[in-house]
């Protein structure tokens, strides 16, 4: 089997390997939002993207996709008539996407230009909140975020309260908040139940060690517990100036 993601950064290559074997393809790198226990992860991921796209202004609006992933959402929005630019600092993702409307650059380094909306689908967690909202304020009056946060002490993700405080400091008003934690958390279970099963092909095909697989299994269990006890949560947020 050809593994175009083999050189992707660990553990992303692990998750993509499992998805490829289980689902036959990988369209997205983000969480799914599950409504049924036996639902496919692809359907759950599509639900997440649909929630996001429902909140965009109608085409041909100019949109910025921060953290383009594999380019699936960007490609679909472009086909619907949006004037869309995707960015990611990951050269391996750029090569896999292979589109001229995706640039290899950090959001913080993007020269300011006007957009009708900017969305962060699990990419806001990699950008400090103040630089995120400072840069966004120079380019748009509409920010959409789908991401996970630390809701209380003990987590290593962005603090949810600090994120909202940063938005307020840069004059963004929170206009929508949807708690999607219960729907997102089964994504962790999806991989936790498959890591041991795929141990041999993971070590053979990706060249990772058994110790790395063990680490992922242990960290997955801890991560799920942080969702279960409310330390971590997943939110859809909209901000407007």
PEDA-V9027 format. One record per run of one state. SS is the DSSP state (~ for helix, > for strand, _ for the rest). FROM is the first residue (numbers start at 0). TO is the last residue. If there is no record, write none. Layout:
BEGIN
[[SS;FROM;TO] [SS;FROM;TO]]
END
This chain:
BEGIN
[[_;0;10] [~;11;22] [_;23;39] [~;40;52] [_;53;60] [>;61;65] [_;66;70] [~;71;78] [_;79;81] [>;82;87] [_;88;89] [~;90;96] [_;97;100] [>;101;103] [_;104;105] [~;106;108] [_;109;115] [>;116;120] [_;121;122] [~;123;125] [_;126;127] [~;128;136] [_;137;140] [>;141;149] [_;150;157] [>;158;158] [~;159;168] [_;169;171] [>;172;178] [_;179;179] [~;180;191] [_;192;197] [~;198;205] [_;206;208] [~;209;227] [_;228;230] [>;231;239] [_;240;240]]
END
